[in-house]
Amino acid sequence: MINVLKIREGDDVKLARTTPDWAWTLRAKDADGEASMVRIDDATMESIVADYNAITQDEHREPKPMIGSVSVGTLRTQDLLPAFDRELRGFDASKATMLFDFYGGPGNGDFLPDDDPWWTGDAPADWLEDVVLALESIAPEGMTFGALEGDGADFGWWPITQEGRR
Protein backbone atom coordinates (compact mmCIF):
# COMPACT_ATOMS: atom_id res chain seq x y z
CA MET A 1 0.00 0.00 0.00
CA ILE A 2 1.39 3.41 -0.96
CA ASN A 3 -0.20 6.76 -0.13
CA VAL A 4 1.04 10.11 -1.38
CA LEU A 5 0.57 13.11 0.88
CA LYS A 6 1.30 16.73 0.01
CA ILE A 7 2.55 18.28 3.21
CA ARG A 8 3.88 21.41 1.52
CA GLU A 9 3.63 22.45 -2.11
CA GLY A 10 6.42 20.71 -3.97
CA ASP A 11 7.01 17.98 -1.35
CA ASP A 12 6.21 14.36 -2.18
CA VAL A 13 5.77 12.11 0.82
CA LYS A 14 5.10 8.42 0.29
CA LEU A 15 4.01 6.13 3.07
CA ALA A 16 4.42 2.45 2.40
CA ARG A 17 3.64 -0.62 4.46
CA THR A 18 5.17 -3.56 2.71
CA THR A 19 4.83 -6.17 5.46
CA PRO A 20 3.15 -6.05 8.90
CA ASP A 21 6.41 -6.58 10.79
CA TRP A 22 8.20 -3.83 8.88
CA ALA A 23 5.93 -1.11 10.27
CA TRP A 24 5.74 1.98 8.07
CA THR A 25 8.37 3.42 5.78
CA LEU A 26 8.25 7.12 5.17
CA ARG A 27 9.94 8.20 1.96
CA ALA A 28 10.06 11.91 1.37
CA LYS A 29 11.37 14.02 -1.47
CA ASP A 30 11.56 17.76 -0.87
CA ALA A 31 11.19 20.56 -3.43
CA ASP A 32 14.93 20.33 -4.22
CA GLY A 33 14.59 16.65 -5.09
CA GLU A 34 16.49 15.34 -2.07
CA ALA A 35 15.04 12.08 -0.77
CA SER A 36 15.05 10.61 2.70
CA MET A 37 13.59 7.44 4.25
CA VAL A 38 12.57 6.68 7.82
CA ARG A 39 10.90 3.62 9.34
CA ILE A 40 8.22 4.38 11.90
CA ASP A 41 5.91 2.33 14.14
CA ASP A 42 2.10 2.24 14.03
CA ALA A 43 1.63 4.70 16.92
CA THR A 44 3.87 7.29 15.27
CA MET A 45 2.09 6.70 11.96
CA GLU A 46 -1.30 7.33 13.59
CA SER A 47 0.06 10.57 15.04
CA ILE A 48 1.39 11.71 11.63
CA VAL A 49 -1.93 10.96 9.94
CA ALA A 50 -3.88 12.79 12.68
CA ASP A 51 -1.60 15.83 12.38
CA TYR A 52 -1.84 15.76 8.59
CA ASN A 53 -5.64 15.55 8.71
CA ALA A 54 -5.80 18.47 11.15
CA ILE A 55 -3.51 20.59 8.96
CA THR A 56 -5.37 19.84 5.73
CA GLN A 57 -8.90 19.90 7.16
CA ASP A 58 -9.46 23.51 6.11
CA GLU A 59 -8.19 22.77 2.59
CA HIS A 60 -11.01 20.28 2.06
CA ARG A 61 -13.73 22.48 3.49
CA GLU A 62 -15.78 24.39 0.94
CA PRO A 63 -14.97 28.09 1.05
CA LYS A 64 -17.79 30.39 2.06
CA PRO A 65 -18.28 34.00 0.97
CA MET A 66 -17.59 36.64 3.59
CA ILE A 67 -19.69 39.80 3.84
CA GLY A 68 -17.87 42.67 2.21
CA SER A 69 -16.69 44.32 -0.97
CA VAL A 70 -15.12 42.61 -3.97
CA SER A 71 -14.89 45.72 -6.18
CA VAL A 72 -15.41 49.34 -5.13
CA GLY A 73 -15.62 52.66 -6.97
CA THR A 74 -15.96 51.51 -10.57
CA LEU A 75 -18.55 50.35 -13.04
CA ARG A 76 -16.07 49.61 -15.83
CA THR A 77 -16.32 46.10 -17.20
CA GLN A 78 -12.50 46.10 -17.49
CA ASP A 79 -12.35 46.40 -13.68
CA LEU A 80 -15.39 44.37 -12.65
CA LEU A 81 -14.88 41.29 -14.81
CA PRO A 82 -11.35 40.43 -13.58
CA ALA A 83 -12.38 41.06 -9.95
CA PHE A 84 -15.53 38.93 -10.23
CA ASP A 85 -13.66 36.21 -12.14
CA ARG A 86 -11.06 36.02 -9.33
CA GLU A 87 -13.87 35.81 -6.77
CA LEU A 88 -15.62 33.00 -8.65
CA ARG A 89 -12.33 31.10 -9.03
CA GLY A 90 -12.05 31.09 -5.24
CA PHE A 91 -15.32 29.16 -4.98
CA ASP A 92 -15.76 27.32 -8.29
CA ALA A 93 -12.64 27.31 -10.45
CA SER A 94 -14.12 24.92 -13.01
CA LYS A 95 -17.12 27.21 -13.60
CA ALA A 96 -14.83 30.25 -13.90
CA THR A 97 -12.60 28.41 -16.39
CA MET A 98 -15.62 27.26 -18.39
CA LEU A 99 -16.89 30.85 -18.66
CA PHE A 100 -13.40 32.11 -19.50
CA ASP A 101 -13.09 29.60 -22.34
CA PHE A 102 -16.68 30.12 -23.56
CA TYR A 103 -16.34 33.89 -23.88
CA GLY A 104 -12.98 33.68 -25.59
CA GLY A 105 -10.71 34.85 -22.83
CA PRO A 106 -7.09 35.23 -23.89
CA GLY A 107 -5.18 31.96 -23.98
CA ASN A 108 -2.77 32.85 -21.19
CA GLY A 109 -5.46 33.22 -18.53
CA ASP A 110 -4.93 36.96 -18.12
CA PHE A 111 -7.31 39.66 -19.19
CA LEU A 112 -6.52 41.92 -22.13
CA PRO A 113 -5.31 45.50 -21.61
CA ASP A 114 -8.08 48.02 -20.88
CA ASP A 115 -7.75 49.65 -24.31
CA ASP A 116 -8.04 46.40 -26.30
CA PRO A 117 -10.96 46.46 -28.80
CA TRP A 118 -12.25 43.18 -27.31
CA TRP A 119 -13.71 45.16 -24.40
CA THR A 120 -16.08 47.05 -26.74
CA GLY A 121 -17.79 43.87 -28.01
CA ASP A 122 -20.72 41.95 -26.53
CA ALA A 123 -18.66 39.16 -24.95
CA PRO A 124 -17.35 41.09 -21.92
CA ALA A 125 -20.81 42.33 -20.88
CA ASP A 126 -22.38 38.90 -21.39
CA TRP A 127 -19.52 37.26 -19.51
CA LEU A 128 -19.88 39.73 -16.64
CA GLU A 129 -23.60 38.95 -16.41
CA ASP A 130 -22.91 35.20 -16.30
CA VAL A 131 -20.20 35.59 -13.64
CA VAL A 132 -22.60 37.61 -11.46
CA LEU A 133 -25.27 34.92 -11.90
CA ALA A 134 -22.73 32.23 -10.96
CA LEU A 135 -21.70 34.17 -7.84
CA GLU A 136 -25.34 34.77 -6.87
CA SER A 137 -26.00 31.04 -7.23
CA ILE A 138 -23.33 30.14 -4.65
CA ALA A 139 -24.37 32.75 -2.09
CA PRO A 140 -25.22 31.09 1.23
CA GLU A 141 -28.70 31.44 2.65
CA GLY A 142 -29.28 34.97 3.84
CA MET A 143 -26.63 36.48 1.54
CA THR A 144 -26.47 37.74 -2.02
CA PHE A 145 -23.82 38.95 -4.43
CA GLY A 146 -24.33 42.33 -6.09
CA ALA A 147 -24.17 46.08 -5.60
CA LEU A 148 -24.54 47.51 -2.12
CA GLU A 149 -27.81 49.36 -1.61
CA GLY A 150 -27.04 53.07 -1.77
CA ASP A 151 -23.69 52.59 -3.57
CA GLY A 152 -24.09 51.04 -7.00
CA ALA A 153 -20.31 50.91 -7.47
CA ASP A 154 -19.64 48.77 -4.38
CA PHE A 155 -20.02 45.12 -5.40
CA GLY A 156 -19.65 42.23 -3.02
CA TRP A 157 -21.36 39.82 -0.66
CA TRP A 158 -24.18 41.35 1.36
CA PRO A 159 -26.75 40.12 3.85
CA ILE A 160 -30.35 40.09 2.71
CA THR A 161 -32.54 42.19 5.00
CA GLN A 162 -36.12 41.38 5.95
CA GLU A 163 -37.28 43.58 3.07
CA GLY A 164 -35.25 41.40 0.72
CA ARG A 165 -32.73 44.15 0.01
CA ARG A 166 -29.08 44.54 0.88
FENVEN-V121298 format. One record per backbone hydrogen bond with DSSP energy under -0.5 kcal/mol. CO is the residue of the C=O (numbers start at 1). NH is the residue of the N-H. E is the energy in kcal/mol with one decimal. If there is no record, write none. Layout:
[[CO & NH & E] [CO & NH & E]]
This chain:
[[1 & 17 & -1.4] [3 & 5 & -0.5] [3 & 15 & -2.2] [5 & 7 & -0.8] [5 & 13 & -1.4] [8 & 11 & -2.5] [11 & 13 & -0.5] [12 & 29 & -2.9] [13 & 5 & -2.5] [14 & 16 & -0.5] [14 & 27 & -3.0] [15 & 3 & -1.8] [16 & 18 & -0.5] [16 & 25 & -2.5] [19 & 22 & -1.1] [20 & 23 & -0.9] [24 & 26 & -0.5] [24 & 40 & -2.9] [25 & 16 & -2.3] [25 & 27 & -0.7] [26 & 28 & -0.5] [26 & 38 & -2.3] [27 & 14 & -3.5] [28 & 36 & -2.3] [29 & 12 & -2.5] [30 & 33 & -2.2] [34 & 30 & -2.2] [36 & 28 & -2.7] [38 & 26 & -3.9] [40 & 24 & -2.9] [41 & 45 & -2.3] [42 & 46 & -2.6] [43 & 47 & -1.8] [44 & 48 & -2.5] [45 & 49 & -2.6] [46 & 50 & -2.3] [47 & 51 & -2.5] [48 & 52 & -2.8] [49 & 53 & -2.8] [50 & 54 & -2.2] [51 & 55 & -2.5] [52 & 56 & -2.6] [53 & 57 & -0.9] [56 & 59 & -0.5] [56 & 60 & -1.1] [57 & 60 & -0.8] [57 & 61 & -0.6] [58 & 61 & -0.6] [68 & 157 & -2.3] [71 & 155 & -2.9] [76 & 79 & -1.3] [76 & 80 & -2.8] [77 & 81 & -2.5] [79 & 83 & -1.4] [80 & 84 & -3.1] [81 & 85 & -2.7] [82 & 86 & -2.3] [83 & 87 & -1.9] [84 & 88 & -2.7] [85 & 89 & -2.4] [86 & 90 & -1.3] [87 & 91 & -0.5] [88 & 91 & -1.5] [88 & 92 & -3.7] [92 & 96 & -2.2] [93 & 97 & -2.6] [94 & 98 & -2.3] [95 & 99 & -2.4] [96 & 100 & -2.5] [97 & 101 & -2.7] [98 & 102 & -2.6] [99 & 103 & -2.5] [100 & 105 & -3.0] [101 & 104 & -1.1] [106 & 109 & -1.7] [113 & 116 & -2.1] [116 & 119 & -1.6] [117 & 120 & -1.8] [118 & 121 & -1.5] [121 & 125 & -0.5] [122 & 126 & -2.4] [123 & 127 & -3.0] [124 & 128 & -2.6] [125 & 129 & -2.1] [126 & 130 & -2.2] [127 & 131 & -2.6] [128 & 132 & -2.4] [129 & 133 & -2.2] [130 & 134 & -2.3] [131 & 135 & -2.5] [132 & 136 & -2.8] [133 & 137 & -2.0] [134 & 138 & -0.8] [135 & 138 & -0.8] [136 & 139 & -1.0] [140 & 143 & -2.2] [142 & 160 & -2.6] [144 & 158 & -2.9] [146 & 156 & -2.5] [148 & 151 & -2.4] [151 & 148 & -0.8] [151 & 154 & -1.9] [153 & 73 & -1.5] [153 & 74 & -0.9] [153 & 155 & -0.6] [154 & 148 & -2.7] [155 & 70 & -4.0] [155 & 71 & -2.0] [156 & 146 & -2.3] [156 & 158 & -0.5] [157 & 68 & -2.3] [158 & 144 & -2.3] [159 & 161 & -0.6] [161 & 164 & -2.0] [165 & 161 & -3.5]]
